[in-house]
Amino acid sequence: MSPSNAFGSVLRRVSAAAATISAVTAGSTRSLSRRTLITTSHGTTVRRYISISSVCPLHQTAVLTQSANMLDQRKPFTADFFFRQLFDEQSHTYSYLLADIASKEAILIDPVLEQAKRDAKLIEELGFTLKFALNTHMHADHVTGTGYLKQLLPGTLSVISKSSGAKADRHLVDNETVKFGRHELRALSTPGHTNGCMTFVIEEQGCAFTGDTLLIRGCGRTDFQEGDSRTLYRSVHDRIFTLPDNFRLFPAHDYKGNMETTVAEEKRYNPRLTKDIEAFAELMGNLNLPYPKMIDKAVPANRECGLFDIPKEA
């Protein structure tokens, strides 16, 4: 029997037994021992498998399961979209330089004061014009480089959420957009770590920048800056986990060398946010984390767009 006929026979038996199977339109099938890979006619990688039991022909079953590793299915960036992930080792902060290749307009997300010269040099080398320097929230573990970048690259505008309590040239509200070239970033209000946290989403590129709201296999703490664990939980589940599963997620920090994740991965593997809301709140309330060593310096400076403490050598 050909692989296609065998596959059809198994599905008919399962249907007769009232088993639940996801429907897949397949352009071709190929036998892989006891598994059959489904390839759609339009070339999309579906990565679904049919496992056939060998216990008894009368009890053969077919089970369709979608691969948990959605990272393989992440949407590639378009040719006219520039992306560069930058890192500050001291604070373990990721900054993100994004640009429209055609217009040379760029934005920088979550810049760090000590790396402002590095970032400005890179932007100038690439021939970009920094239009906006954005912060996902008012940080407590480092001083933002936004204010210093405004001095290094005149014409740059600072951006942060209206509810952050920080000074800026532009204050964002929920669902407001920021444009650079043909590209558009949408700001989602995702409070919980702080009241002013935002997640920046670029739908056309299939990605989001989650700040400290959602980290890779973790989340931001909720025990200072008016944080609230239940609010953070709802922000993640209602605003971030409702994005498409294959959306790439880029956090503001990572302490283990991870660089990105996906919505599907975090929905399945995040050890904190896979719990129910009450279990999550209990966990967050018992972390007993040390007082952030930079908070007394960073928060006052970041209220002033980071201009509170410009390096003397500048």
C-alpha positions as CSV (number, residue, x, y, z in Angstrom):
1,M,0.0,0.0,0.0
2,S,1.3,3.4,-0.9
3,P,2.1,6.0,1.9
4,S,-0.9,8.1,0.7
5,N,-3.3,5.2,0.8
6,A,-2.0,4.0,4.2
7,F,-2.5,7.5,5.6
8,G,-6.0,7.7,4.3
9,S,-6.9,4.3,5.7
10,V,-5.7,5.3,9.1
11,L,-7.7,8.5,9.1
12,R,-10.8,6.6,8.1
13,R,-10.4,4.2,11.0
14,V,-9.8,7.0,13.5
15,S,-12.9,8.9,12.2
16,A,-15.0,5.8,12.7
17,A,-13.8,5.6,16.3
18,A,-14.7,9.2,16.8
19,A,-11.2,10.3,17.6
20,T,-10.3,14.0,17.4
21,I,-7.9,14.8,14.6
22,S,-6.8,18.2,13.2
23,A,-7.5,18.5,9.5
24,V,-4.5,19.1,7.3
25,T,-4.7,19.7,3.6
26,A,-1.6,18.0,2.2
27,G,-0.1,18.4,-1.2
28,S,2.1,15.4,-0.8
29,T,3.0,12.8,1.8
30,R,6.2,10.8,2.4
31,S,6.7,7.7,4.5
32,L,9.1,8.2,7.4
33,S,9.1,4.8,9.1
34,R,6.2,5.1,11.4
35,R,5.7,8.8,10.8
36,T,4.4,10.7,7.8
37,L,5.5,14.3,7.2
38,I,2.8,16.5,5.8
39,T,3.9,19.2,3.3
40,T,1.3,21.7,2.3
41,S,0.7,22.4,-1.4
42,H,1.8,26.0,-1.0
43,G,5.1,25.1,0.5
44,T,4.4,26.0,4.2
45,T,6.4,24.1,6.7
46,V,3.7,22.6,8.9
47,R,5.8,20.0,10.8
48,R,2.9,17.8,11.8
49,Y,3.3,14.1,12.3
50,I,1.0,11.0,12.2
51,S,2.2,8.4,14.6
52,I,0.8,4.9,13.8
53,S,0.5,2.4,16.6
54,S,1.8,-1.1,15.9
55,V,0.1,-2.9,18.7
56,C,-2.7,-4.3,16.6
57,P,-4.1,-3.3,13.2
58,L,-7.6,-3.1,14.7
59,H,-6.3,-0.5,17.2
60,Q,-4.1,1.6,15.0
61,T,-4.5,5.3,15.8
62,A,-3.4,8.5,14.2
63,V,-2.4,11.5,16.3
64,L,-1.7,14.9,14.7
65,T,0.5,17.1,16.9
66,Q,2.0,20.4,15.9
67,S,5.6,20.9,16.7
68,A,6.2,22.8,19.9
69,N,9.3,24.4,18.4
70,M,7.7,27.4,16.7
71,L,11.0,29.0,16.5
72,D,11.6,27.0,13.3
73,Q,8.5,28.7,11.8
74,R,9.3,32.2,12.8
75,K,8.6,34.8,10.2
76,P,11.8,36.1,8.6
77,F,12.4,39.8,8.5
78,T,11.8,41.5,5.2
79,A,14.8,42.7,3.1
80,D,14.1,46.4,3.8
81,F,14.0,45.9,7.6
82,F,17.2,46.3,9.6
83,F,17.5,44.6,12.9
84,R,20.4,44.6,15.4
85,Q,20.3,43.3,18.9
86,L,22.8,45.0,21.2
87,F,23.9,44.0,24.7
88,D,25.2,45.7,27.9
89,E,27.0,43.2,30.0
90,Q,26.8,45.1,33.2
91,S,23.0,45.3,33.4
92,H,22.4,42.3,31.0
93,T,20.2,44.7,29.0
94,Y,19.3,44.2,25.3
95,S,18.8,47.2,23.2
96,Y,17.4,47.0,19.7
97,L,18.3,49.1,16.7
98,L,15.7,48.9,14.0
99,A,15.7,50.8,10.7
100,D,14.0,51.2,7.3
101,I,16.7,50.4,4.8
102,A,15.3,52.6,2.1
103,S,14.6,55.8,4.1
104,K,17.5,55.2,6.6
105,E,15.1,56.2,9.4
106,A,15.9,54.3,12.6
107,I,14.6,53.7,16.1
108,L,16.5,52.4,19.2
109,I,14.6,50.5,21.9
110,D,15.9,50.5,25.5
111,P,19.3,52.2,25.1
112,V,21.8,52.1,28.0
113,L,23.7,55.2,29.1
114,E,27.1,53.5,29.2
115,Q,26.6,52.2,25.6
116,A,25.2,55.4,24.1
117,K,28.5,56.3,22.4
118,R,28.8,52.8,20.9
119,D,25.2,53.0,19.7
120,A,25.6,56.5,18.2
121,K,28.8,55.4,16.4
122,L,27.0,52.3,14.9
123,I,24.1,54.4,13.7
124,E,26.4,56.9,12.0
125,E,28.5,54.2,10.4
126,L,25.4,52.6,8.9
127,G,24.2,56.0,7.6
128,F,21.0,55.9,9.6
129,T,19.1,58.8,11.1
130,L,17.9,58.1,14.6
131,K,14.3,59.3,14.7
132,F,13.2,57.9,18.1
133,A,14.9,56.5,21.2
134,L,12.2,54.5,23.0
135,N,12.0,52.9,26.4
136,T,9.6,50.0,27.2
137,H,9.3,51.4,30.8
138,M,11.2,53.4,33.4
139,H,14.1,51.1,34.2
140,A,15.4,50.4,37.7
141,D,18.5,48.5,36.9
142,H,20.3,50.9,34.6
143,V,20.2,54.5,33.5
144,T,18.7,55.0,30.0
145,G,20.9,56.3,27.2
146,T,18.0,58.2,25.7
147,G,18.9,61.7,26.9
148,Y,22.6,61.3,26.0
149,L,21.7,60.0,22.6
150,K,19.7,63.2,22.0
151,Q,22.9,65.1,22.6
152,L,25.1,62.8,20.5
153,L,22.5,62.6,17.6
154,P,20.6,65.9,17.5
155,G,17.1,65.6,16.2
156,T,16.4,62.3,18.1
157,L,13.2,62.3,20.0
158,S,12.7,60.4,23.3
159,V,9.6,58.2,23.7
160,I,8.0,56.4,26.7
161,S,4.6,55.6,27.9
162,K,2.4,58.4,29.3
163,S,1.8,56.4,32.5
164,S,5.5,55.9,33.2
165,G,5.9,59.2,35.0
166,A,9.1,60.0,33.1
167,K,9.9,63.0,31.0
168,A,10.0,62.5,27.2
169,D,9.4,64.3,23.9
170,R,6.6,62.0,23.2
171,H,4.3,60.0,25.5
172,L,2.6,56.9,24.2
173,V,-0.8,55.5,25.0
174,D,-2.2,52.1,24.4
175,N,-2.3,51.1,20.7
176,E,-0.5,54.3,19.5
177,T,1.9,53.8,16.6
178,V,5.4,55.0,15.9
179,K,6.5,55.1,12.3
180,F,10.0,54.9,10.9
181,G,10.2,54.7,7.1
182,R,7.5,52.4,5.9
183,H,7.6,50.4,9.1
184,E,5.2,50.8,12.0
185,L,5.6,49.9,15.7
186,R,2.4,49.6,17.8
187,A,2.6,50.2,21.6
188,L,0.6,47.8,23.8
189,S,0.1,48.7,27.4
190,T,1.4,45.8,29.5
191,P,1.6,47.0,33.1
192,G,2.5,44.8,36.1
193,H,6.3,45.0,36.4
194,T,5.7,48.8,36.5
195,N,2.5,50.8,35.7
196,G,4.1,52.2,32.6
197,C,5.4,49.1,30.9
198,M,4.7,48.7,27.2
199,T,5.3,46.0,24.7
200,F,6.2,47.2,21.2
201,V,4.8,45.1,18.4
202,I,5.7,45.2,14.7
203,E,3.0,43.1,13.0
204,E,4.5,43.1,9.5
205,Q,7.7,41.6,10.8
206,G,6.1,39.1,13.2
207,C,7.9,40.3,16.3
208,A,7.4,42.1,19.6
209,F,9.7,43.7,22.1
210,T,8.5,42.8,25.6
211,G,10.7,44.9,27.9
212,D,10.6,43.4,31.4
213,T,7.0,42.3,31.2
214,L,7.9,38.9,29.6
215,L,11.4,37.5,29.7
216,I,12.6,34.3,28.2
217,R,11.2,31.6,30.6
218,G,10.5,34.2,33.1
219,C,9.1,37.7,33.8
220,G,9.9,41.0,35.5
221,R,9.6,41.2,39.2
222,T,6.6,42.8,40.7
223,D,7.7,43.9,44.2
224,F,8.6,47.5,43.5
225,Q,7.7,50.6,41.4
226,E,3.9,49.9,41.9
227,G,4.3,46.4,40.5
228,D,1.4,43.9,40.7
229,S,1.7,40.2,39.9
230,R,-1.9,39.7,38.9
231,T,-1.8,42.7,36.6
232,L,1.4,41.4,35.0
233,Y,-0.2,38.0,34.5
234,R,-3.2,39.5,32.7
235,S,-0.9,41.7,30.6
236,V,1.0,38.7,29.4
237,H,-2.0,36.4,28.8
238,D,-4.3,39.0,27.3
239,R,-1.9,41.1,25.3
240,I,1.2,39.1,24.5
241,F,0.0,35.5,24.4
242,T,-2.8,36.5,22.1
243,L,-0.3,37.4,19.4
244,P,0.3,34.7,16.7
245,D,2.2,31.7,18.1
246,N,5.1,32.2,15.7
247,F,5.8,35.8,16.7
248,R,9.3,36.3,17.8
249,L,9.7,37.9,21.2
250,F,12.7,40.0,22.2
251,P,13.0,40.9,26.0
252,A,14.9,43.8,27.6
253,H,17.1,41.4,29.6
254,D,18.5,37.9,29.8
255,Y,20.9,36.4,32.3
256,K,21.6,33.1,30.7
257,G,22.7,33.9,27.2
258,N,19.3,33.5,25.5
259,M,18.5,36.0,22.8
260,E,14.9,35.5,21.6
261,T,11.9,33.3,22.0
262,T,8.4,32.9,20.5
263,V,4.9,33.2,21.8
264,A,4.4,29.5,21.4
265,E,7.5,28.6,23.4
266,E,6.6,30.9,26.3
267,K,3.0,29.7,26.4
268,R,4.2,26.1,26.7
269,Y,7.5,26.4,28.6
270,N,7.5,29.5,30.8
271,P,7.7,28.1,34.3
272,R,5.9,31.1,35.9
273,L,3.3,32.0,33.4
274,T,2.1,28.5,32.6
275,K,0.6,28.5,36.2
276,D,-2.9,29.8,37.0
277,I,-3.1,33.4,38.2
278,E,-3.3,32.6,41.9
279,A,-0.4,30.2,41.8
280,F,1.6,32.8,39.9
281,A,0.7,35.6,42.4
282,E,1.8,33.3,45.3
283,L,5.1,32.5,43.5
284,M,5.9,36.2,42.8
285,G,5.0,37.1,46.4
286,N,7.6,34.7,47.8
287,L,10.6,35.3,45.6
288,N,12.4,37.3,48.3
289,L,14.7,39.0,45.8
290,P,17.4,41.5,46.9
291,Y,16.8,45.2,46.6
292,P,17.9,46.3,43.2
293,K,21.4,47.9,43.6
294,M,20.8,50.5,40.9
295,I,17.3,51.6,41.7
296,D,18.1,54.6,43.8
297,K,20.2,56.0,41.0
298,A,18.4,54.7,38.0
299,V,14.8,55.7,38.7
300,P,15.5,59.4,39.5
301,A,17.8,59.6,36.4
302,N,15.2,57.9,34.2
303,R,12.5,60.2,35.3
304,E,14.6,62.9,33.6
305,C,15.2,60.9,30.4
306,G,18.6,59.7,31.7
307,L,20.1,63.2,31.8
308,F,20.6,63.1,35.5
309,D,24.0,61.4,35.2
310,I,25.9,62.0,31.9
311,P,29.4,60.5,32.0
312,K,32.1,63.1,32.8
313,E,34.3,61.9,29.9
314,A,31.6,62.8,27.5
